[in-house]
């Protein structure tokens, strides 16, 4: 009787289970790529492009939430005019987004 049970266990196909498992993991990897990794890379690329294209007169928001207009900029820093005579110097990486895009996102 035990011998017949071993024969039945050996007769079960093993290749199909392995293939379906491989397809499942491949599908999960694709979902992660298209819904998590790819959008994040696109967002980083757009942010880098925006920071490199900052010019005098642009209204921007810093990562700390300070709103201001670009007064001057150089390779590494941006000087923002936050009030009539108040100017603050920031690193370019501290600029979060364009103020007009922030206002459009709220509406």
N, C-alpha and C positions, 0 to 999 in steps of 0.2 A: 504494500500500500504506500509506504513512504517513497519507494522507488517511482511509482506512477506520479506522485506529486512533484518530484524533482524533474521528471520528464516534461510535465506541463509548464513548469516555471522556465525551463530552458527553451521551450517552443515560443515564448512571447517575443515579438520583434522588438529590438532595441534601437534600431536606426531612426525610426519615426519620432520617438520621444526626444532624441538628441537634436534632430533637425528643427522640430517645433520650438524647443527651448532656445536654440540659437536665433531663430527668427524673432522670437519674443524679445530677447535681449537687444537684438539689432533694432527692432521697432522702438523700444524704450530709449535707446541711444539717439535715434532720429528725432523723437519727440523732444528730448532734452535739448538737442541742438537747435531745432527750429523755434521752440517756445522760450528758451532761457538764454542760451549762449549767443545766438545770432543777433537778437534784439539788443542785448547788452553791448556787443561789439559795435553795432551800428550807432547806438547812443554815444559811446565813447568817441567814435570817429567824428560824429556831428559836433560834439562838445569841443574837441581838439580844433576842428575847422573854425568854429565860432570864435574861440579864443585867439586864434592866429589872425583873424580878420577884424578884430576890434579896432575902431578908428575914432578920431576925435569927434565928439558930438553925439556918440551913441549913448542911449539911456540903458543902463545895465543894473543888475542886482548881484551882490556878492553872496558867497556861501553863508555869510553871517546875517544876511537879510538887509544889508545897507543898500539903499537905492541912490543912484547918482548918475551924473553925466560925465562921460570921459572927457577930461580936460587935456591930458597929454598921455602919451604911451611910448615906451621903448621896448627893447627886446624882452626884458624880464618883468618889468613893472608897468602898472597903469595908475595914473593919478586921476581920482574921481573928484568932481566938484559936487558936494552933497548939500551945500547951502550957498548963499550968494558969495561968500568969501571964504568958505571952509573947503579945504582940499585935503584929501587923504590919499596916501600912496599904498597900493596893494600889489601883491604878486599877481601875475596874469592867471595863475591857476586858481586864485580865489574868486574869480568872476564866474558866477553860476549861469546866468542866462540874460538874454535881452529883456528889458522891462516891458516892451510892447508884447512879447510872447507870453509873459507872465499874466498880463492883463487879459489877453485873449483866452488864456487857459481858465480864468476864473469865470468868464461869461458863459 
